[in-house]
Amino acid sequence: MKHHKAIRKFGRDHAGRIALLRSLALALISREHIKTTEARAKELRPFVEKLVSRGRKGDLASRRLIISRLGGVSGEDGAKKIISDIAPRYMGRAGGYTRVLKLPRRQGDASKMAIIEFV
């Protein structure tokens, strides 16, 4: 039974899910809005919002945590953009940095689609 197990698996193992979330988060951070499936957008939302909340602090420990969550060299670029560009916009906001807008279903496989963007 799946009681209290809210994480979506996306048909992947643990490492595959982490890689998917990292790539989606980096795309969202660099472009500031992306079009993806509704389930992926809903799973990405808390992941990115926690990073932005850490970026608001702006200290060295927060920078290192963001880099480790985003991973690799591109994680350093993402952390730099979060701390310098994105986080200062939300200093007066307690949370809710992203929004998920639902779109019509995809033509090929009828997947529910959505746009996730920064508010």
Backbone as CSV, one residue per row, in Angstrom:
resi,resn,N_x,N_y,N_z,CA_x,CA_y,CA_z,C_x,C_y,C_z
1,MET,0.830,-1.187,0.000,0.000,0.000,0.000,0.877,1.255,0.000
2,LYS,0.301,2.326,-0.490,1.067,3.551,-0.683,0.656,4.638,0.312
3,HIS,0.331,4.252,1.533,-0.087,5.232,2.520,1.084,6.121,2.926
4,HIS,0.882,7.434,2.885,1.859,8.451,3.295,3.147,8.425,2.480
5,LYS,3.100,7.903,1.282,4.264,7.918,0.394,3.913,8.817,-0.785
6,ALA,4.162,10.105,-0.626,3.671,11.095,-1.578,4.603,11.299,-2.762
7,ILE,5.820,10.771,-2.724,6.777,11.027,-3.796,6.358,10.298,-5.072
8,ARG,6.508,10.971,-6.195,6.216,10.358,-7.486,7.486,9.684,-7.998
9,LYS,7.370,8.476,-8.504,8.553,7.715,-8.902,8.914,7.906,-10.376
10,PHE,7.972,8.262,-11.218,8.202,8.495,-12.646,8.813,7.286,-13.355
11,GLY,8.614,6.094,-12.824,9.151,4.896,-13.464,10.668,4.842,-13.473
12,ARG,11.307,5.469,-12.501,12.767,5.551,-12.445,13.253,5.106,-11.073
13,ASP,14.527,4.753,-11.011,15.116,4.454,-9.710,15.490,5.770,-9.029
14,HIS,16.055,5.683,-7.830,16.350,6.875,-7.035,17.289,7.835,-7.772
15,ALA,18.364,7.316,-8.331,19.329,8.173,-9.027,18.702,8.826,-10.256
16,GLY,17.834,8.115,-10.950,17.162,8.681,-12.115,16.215,9.800,-11.745
17,ARG,15.523,9.637,-10.612,14.625,10.708,-10.149,15.400,11.948,-9.763
18,ILE,16.516,11.750,-9.066,17.335,12.896,-8.661,17.870,13.621,-9.896
19,ALA,18.338,12.864,-10.883,18.852,13.471,-12.117,17.751,14.239,-12.846
20,LEU,16.546,13.684,-12.880,15.423,14.362,-13.526,15.101,15.673,-12.817
21,LEU,15.014,15.640,-11.478,14.708,16.857,-10.729,15.797,17.909,-10.902
22,ARG,17.061,17.472,-10.891,18.154,18.421,-11.072,18.090,19.090,-12.439
23,SER,17.849,18.311,-13.484,17.814,18.901,-14.820,16.614,19.825,-14.992
24,LEU,15.467,19.443,-14.439,14.301,20.324,-14.501,14.536,21.606,-13.701
25,ALA,15.152,21.471,-12.526,15.415,22.650,-11.691,16.394,23.593,-12.377
26,LEU,17.444,23.052,-12.978,18.407,23.901,-13.677,17.759,24.605,-14.868
27,ALA,16.882,23.901,-15.581,16.178,24.525,-16.703,15.267,25.649,-16.204
28,LEU,14.569,25.401,-15.105,13.680,26.432,-14.549,14.472,27.631,-14.066
29,ILE,15.598,27.391,-13.421,16.412,28.497,-12.907,17.000,29.316,-14.052
30,SER,17.457,28.662,-15.089,18.090,29.405,-16.186,17.064,30.122,-17.066
31,ARG,15.916,29.492,-17.343,14.923,30.087,-18.239,13.800,30.804,-17.507
32,GLU,13.612,30.505,-16.220,12.602,31.085,-15.341,11.173,30.646,-15.643
33,HIS,10.955,29.857,-16.677,9.692,29.154,-16.874,9.935,28.005,-17.850
34,ILE,9.286,26.872,-17.575,9.423,25.719,-18.461,8.065,25.053,-18.637
35,LYS,7.919,24.365,-19.752,6.717,23.586,-20.045,7.066,22.120,-19.858
36,THR,6.308,21.426,-19.012,6.569,20.026,-18.707,5.245,19.360,-18.344
37,THR,5.296,18.098,-17.947,4.056,17.437,-17.536,3.633,17.960,-16.173
38,GLU,2.359,17.829,-15.894,1.815,18.354,-14.644,2.431,17.663,-13.428
39,ALA,2.629,16.351,-13.496,3.204,15.612,-12.372,4.637,16.058,-12.106
40,ARG,5.413,16.263,-13.157,6.795,16.726,-12.982,6.825,18.128,-12.405
41,ALA,5.932,18.988,-12.866,5.877,20.358,-12.343,5.517,20.359,-10.865
42,LYS,4.561,19.517,-10.472,4.150,19.462,-9.071,5.246,18.889,-8.181
43,GLU,6.054,18.003,-8.717,7.156,17.438,-7.941,8.334,18.415,-7.875
44,LEU,8.512,19.208,-8.922,9.612,20.158,-8.990,9.393,21.355,-8.067
45,ARG,8.147,21.741,-7.879,7.825,22.951,-7.126,8.456,23.002,-5.732
46,PRO,8.258,22.010,-4.845,8.886,22.107,-3.520,10.404,22.034,-3.570
47,PHE,10.951,21.304,-4.537,12.404,21.190,-4.684,13.020,22.565,-4.937
48,VAL,12.444,23.315,-5.865,12.980,24.633,-6.226,12.687,25.663,-5.140
49,GLU,11.519,25.593,-4.522,11.179,26.579,-3.506,12.090,26.472,-2.289
50,LYS,12.489,25.261,-1.935,13.438,25.096,-0.832,14.793,25.695,-1.186
51,LEU,15.203,25.570,-2.454,16.477,26.161,-2.882,16.420,27.689,-2.821
52,VAL,15.294,28.254,-3.246,15.158,29.720,-3.217,15.138,30.217,-1.778
53,SER,14.475,29.483,-0.889,14.460,29.875,0.522,15.866,29.870,1.098
54,ARG,16.670,28.873,0.725,18.067,28.843,1.163,18.860,29.970,0.526
55,GLY,18.568,30.280,-0.724,19.275,31.350,-1.418,19.014,32.716,-0.819
56,ARG,17.880,32.878,-0.163,17.578,34.157,0.476,18.548,34.457,1.603
57,LYS,19.077,33.429,2.256,20.068,33.646,3.315,21.364,34.169,2.726
58,GLY,21.803,33.548,1.635,22.975,34.037,0.918,24.320,33.756,1.561
59,ASP,24.372,32.951,2.626,25.660,32.666,3.257,26.361,31.498,2.548
60,LEU,27.573,31.208,2.978,28.390,30.194,2.329,27.774,28.798,2.452
61,ALA,27.222,28.492,3.614,26.608,27.176,3.808,25.418,26.978,2.872
62,SER,24.628,28.026,2.690,23.484,27.947,1.777,23.941,27.763,0.343
63,ARG,24.972,28.490,-0.041,25.518,28.360,-1.398,25.996,26.926,-1.649
64,ARG,26.697,26.354,-0.674,27.206,24.988,-0.831,26.072,23.971,-0.885
65,LEU,25.020,24.178,-0.089,23.880,23.270,-0.104,23.172,23.320,-1.460
66,ILE,22.991,24.513,-2.004,22.336,24.657,-3.304,23.163,23.973,-4.387
67,ILE,24.477,24.167,-4.354,25.346,23.528,-5.340,25.254,22.014,-5.230
68,SER,25.215,21.487,-4.011,25.144,20.033,-3.856,23.805,19.489,-4.320
69,ARG,22.724,20.234,-4.113,21.415,19.765,-4.563,21.296,19.824,-6.082
70,LEU,21.899,20.843,-6.704,21.828,20.959,-8.157,22.904,20.127,-8.849
71,GLY,24.023,19.912,-8.163,25.057,19.006,-8.659,25.916,19.565,-9.770
72,GLY,27.205,19.243,-9.697,28.122,19.519,-10.795,28.453,20.969,-11.026
73,VAL,29.115,21.207,-12.150,29.541,22.562,-12.529,28.331,23.433,-12.841
74,SER,27.337,22.856,-13.482,26.149,23.650,-13.793,25.397,24.033,-12.519
75,GLY,25.580,23.255,-11.445,24.990,23.599,-10.161,25.566,24.881,-9.592
76,GLU,26.850,25.115,-9.861,27.479,26.366,-9.410,26.868,27.560,-10.132
77,ASP,26.618,27.419,-11.435,25.981,28.498,-12.181,24.553,28.728,-11.688
78,GLY,23.842,27.632,-11.422,22.483,27.743,-10.908,22.448,28.398,-9.540
79,ALA,23.390,28.026,-8.674,23.449,28.615,-7.337,23.743,30.105,-7.416
80,LYS,24.633,30.473,-8.324,24.961,31.895,-8.501,23.728,32.682,-8.941
81,LYS,22.956,32.111,-9.868,21.769,32.812,-10.357,20.698,32.890,-9.265
82,ILE,20.532,31.813,-8.488,19.540,31.843,-7.409,19.887,32.926,-6.400
83,ILE,21.144,32.958,-5.950,21.532,33.876,-4.886,21.579,35.323,-5.372
84,SER,22.055,35.550,-6.598,22.219,36.932,-7.054,20.981,37.508,-7.740
85,ASP,20.220,36.686,-8.485,19.104,37.217,-9.272,17.728,36.873,-8.701
86,ILE,17.512,35.604,-8.415,16.163,35.146,-8.085,15.788,35.442,-6.636
87,ALA,16.646,35.064,-5.690,16.317,35.216,-4.266,16.054,36.665,-3.841
88,PRO,16.811,37.667,-4.318,16.516,39.043,-3.888,15.116,39.532,-4.255
89,ARG,14.525,38.959,-5.304,13.166,39.345,-5.685,12.143,38.966,-4.629
90,TYR,12.435,37.924,-3.853,11.455,37.376,-2.932,11.809,37.622,-1.469
91,MET,12.584,38.642,-1.171,12.972,38.923,0.210,11.770,39.254,1.088
92,GLY,10.761,39.899,0.544,9.587,40.258,1.328,8.487,39.216,1.292
93,ARG,8.766,38.059,0.732,7.751,37.028,0.536,8.090,35.805,1.383
94,ALA,7.108,35.250,2.074,7.347,34.138,2.992,7.472,32.792,2.286
95,GLY,6.968,32.678,1.083,7.026,31.419,0.343,6.187,31.541,-0.905
96,GLY,6.013,30.449,-1.617,5.198,30.486,-2.835,5.879,31.240,-3.946
97,TYR,7.105,30.827,-4.276,7.890,31.536,-5.288,7.573,31.070,-6.703
98,THR,6.895,29.936,-6.836,6.592,29.402,-8.165,5.096,29.214,-8.319
99,ARG,4.655,29.147,-9.563,3.255,28.831,-9.854,3.213,27.779,-10.952
100,VAL,2.214,26.934,-10.885,2.001,25.900,-11.895,0.701,26.230,-12.617
101,LEU,0.815,26.488,-13.916,-0.348,26.791,-14.749,-0.654,25.564,-15.601
102,LYS,-1.870,25.088,-15.548,-2.235,23.892,-16.290,-2.543,24.240,-17.744
103,LEU,-2.140,23.355,-18.635,-2.341,23.518,-20.071,-3.213,22.376,-20.587
104,PRO,-3.678,22.474,-21.832,-4.411,21.337,-22.405,-3.499,20.113,-22.529
105,ARG,-4.122,18.969,-22.677,-3.365,17.723,-22.775,-2.504,17.693,-24.034
106,ARG,-1.387,16.969,-23.953,-0.462,16.844,-25.077,-1.109,16.002,-26.177
107,GLN,-0.873,16.372,-27.424,-1.502,15.730,-28.568,-1.113,14.258,-28.702
108,GLY,0.156,13.942,-28.551,0.635,12.596,-28.844,0.149,11.529,-27.887
109,ASP,0.266,11.772,-26.572,-0.075,10.737,-25.598,-1.110,11.200,-24.574
110,ALA,-1.673,12.368,-24.756,-2.722,12.917,-23.892,-2.255,13.113,-22.457
111,SER,-0.955,13.396,-22.262,-0.452,13.703,-20.924,-0.919,15.082,-20.500
112,LYS,-1.192,15.232,-19.209,-1.541,16.538,-18.677,-0.276,17.389,-18.694
113,MET,-0.354,18.573,-19.251,0.801,19.460,-19.377,0.621,20.673,-18.480
114,ALA,1.747,21.308,-18.154,1.712,22.487,-17.282,2.929,23.349,-17.547
115,ILE,2.825,24.598,-17.178,3.952,25.515,-17.185,4.266,25.822,-15.741
116,ILE,5.532,25.703,-15.355,5.960,26.112,-14.027,6.854,27.322,-14.218
117,GLU,6.600,28.362,-13.419,7.346,29.605,-13.567,7.487,30.279,-12.216
118,PHE,8.441,31.199,-12.140,8.587,32.008,-10.940,7.543,33.105,-10.955
119,VAL,6.996,33.402,-9.778,5.943,34.410,-9.658,6.520,35.786,-9.866
